[in-house]
Amino acid sequence: MAVKLRLMRMGKKKQPTYRVVAADSRKARNGRFIEIVGTYNPRQEPSLIEIDNERALHWLRHGAQPSERVQKLLVISGAWEEFTGVAAPATSAPAKVTTAASAEAMDAPAADAPAADASTEEPDAASEPGEDSEAASVDEESEPQAEADEAGGDAEDDAEKAEGGES
């Protein structure tokens, strides 16, 4: 029997939630499954991902093939990195991951967060003066042209008045 880790659609119309299940690949999407490995709620902000990494690793080690979407969810939860031994690239989309180990891990990085904020402030401060000087030089260049346009407009008005006999 070929086992796949895939999503099983749940929820109401236009409000999907998914179960991550281990199922026989020959069964229908929402058909019979072997075990529920986790859940995925994409409509929440940020997306809620709850995966039992131990069970997911069990199925992966026994030959289960994940679908593309489930593989991405496993990367986010950390199970895929543990299975393959290859670190996943950092994702820009934040996701709320709930696992037993992640609850402890969420407390530890909080102490490192102020150090990361301090390092990001320095490049921003360095780039601001350069931007202001460029904006100032553009404004200085455009002022003489504006004055010339106004002067040219006055000369044309004077010429029209002279032709019309007005003084």
C-alpha positions in Angstrom: 0.0 0.0 0.0 1.4 3.4 -1.0 0.9 5.9 1.8 0.8 9.7 1.2 0.7 12.5 3.6 -1.8 14.9 2.2 -4.5 17.5 3.0 -8.1 16.5 3.7 -10.6 19.4 3.2 -12.9 20.2 6.1 -15.0 23.2 7.1 -17.9 25.0 5.5 -18.4 26.3 2.0 -15.8 29.0 1.2 -14.3 28.5 4.7 -11.8 25.7 4.3 -9.7 24.1 7.1 -7.6 21.1 6.4 -6.4 17.9 8.2 -3.0 16.6 7.4 -3.6 12.9 7.1 -1.7 9.7 6.3 -3.8 8.0 3.7 -3.7 5.3 1.0 -2.9 7.1 -2.2 -5.7 5.1 -4.0 -8.4 6.6 -1.8 -10.3 9.8 -2.5 -9.2 13.2 -1.1 -11.8 13.2 1.6 -12.1 9.4 1.8 -10.7 6.9 4.2 -7.4 7.7 6.0 -5.1 5.9 8.3 -4.2 8.6 10.8 -4.6 12.3 11.4 -1.1 13.9 11.7 -2.2 17.5 12.2 -4.4 20.4 11.0 -3.9 23.5 8.9 -6.1 26.6 8.9 -5.1 29.0 6.1 -7.8 31.6 6.8 -6.5 32.6 10.1 -3.9 35.5 10.2 -1.2 34.2 10.5 -2.0 30.7 9.2 -2.4 28.1 12.0 -0.4 25.0 11.5 -0.6 22.2 14.1 1.4 19.1 13.2 2.5 16.2 15.4 6.1 16.1 14.2 6.7 12.6 15.8 3.9 11.0 13.9 4.9 12.8 10.7 8.5 11.6 11.0 7.2 8.1 11.7 5.2 8.1 8.4 8.1 9.7 6.5 10.6 7.1 7.8 8.2 4.3 6.7 8.0 5.5 3.1 5.0 8.0 3.1 5.3 10.6 0.4 4.1 14.1 1.2 2.1 16.2 -1.2 3.7 19.5 -2.2 1.6 21.6 0.2 2.1 19.1 3.1 5.9 19.2 2.4 5.8 23.0 2.8 3.9 22.7 6.0 6.4 20.1 7.3 9.2 22.5 6.5 7.5 25.2 8.5 6.9 22.9 11.5 10.5 21.6 11.4 9.7 18.0 10.7 11.1 18.0 7.2 14.4 19.4 8.4 14.7 16.6 11.0 13.8 14.0 8.4 16.2 15.1 5.6 18.9 16.7 7.8 18.9 19.8 5.5 18.1 23.2 6.9 15.2 24.9 5.1 15.6 28.5 3.8 13.9 31.1 5.9 10.4 32.0 4.8 9.1 35.5 4.7 5.5 34.5 5.5 4.9 34.2 9.2 2.9 31.2 10.4 1.7 30.2 13.8 3.0 26.7 14.4 1.8 24.7 17.3 3.8 21.7 18.4 5.0 20.6 21.8 8.6 21.6 21.1 7.7 24.9 19.4 6.0 26.2 22.6 9.3 26.0 24.4 11.2 27.4 21.4 9.0 30.5 21.2 10.1 31.6 24.7 13.8 31.3 24.0 14.1 33.6 20.9 12.3 36.4 22.7 15.5 37.3 24.6 17.4 37.7 21.3 14.9 39.9 19.7 16.2 43.3 21.0 19.7 42.6 19.7 18.3 42.0 16.2 16.3 45.3 16.3 19.4 47.3 17.2 21.4 45.9 14.2 18.6 46.8 11.8 18.4 50.4 12.9 21.9 51.4 11.9 21.6 50.8 8.2 18.4 52.7 8.1 20.0 55.7 9.8 22.9 55.7 7.3 20.6 55.7 4.3 18.4 58.6 5.3 20.9 61.5 4.9 21.8 60.3 1.4 18.2 60.3 0.4 17.6 63.8 1.8 20.6 65.3 -0.1 19.4 63.8 -3.4 15.9 65.1 -2.9 17.3 68.6 -2.1 19.5 68.6 -5.2 16.5 67.7 -7.4 14.4 70.6 -5.9 17.2 73.1 -6.5 17.5 72.1 -10.1 13.7 72.4 -10.7 13.4 75.9 -9.1 15.4 77.8 -11.9 13.3 76.2 -14.6 10.1 77.2 -12.8 11.4 80.8 -12.6 12.4 80.8 -16.3 8.9 79.5 -17.2 7.2 82.2 -15.2 9.5 84.9 -16.8 8.8 83.6 -20.2 5.1 83.7 -19.5 5.3 87.3 -18.5 7.1 88.2 -21.7 4.5 86.6 -23.8 1.7 88.5 -22.0 3.6 91.8 -22.5 3.9 91.0 -26.2 0.2 90.3 -26.5 -0.7 93.5 -24.8 1.6 95.5 -27.1 0.0 94.0 -30.2 -3.5 94.8 -28.8 -2.5 98.4 -28.2 -2.8 98.1 -24.5 -0.2 99.6 -22.3 
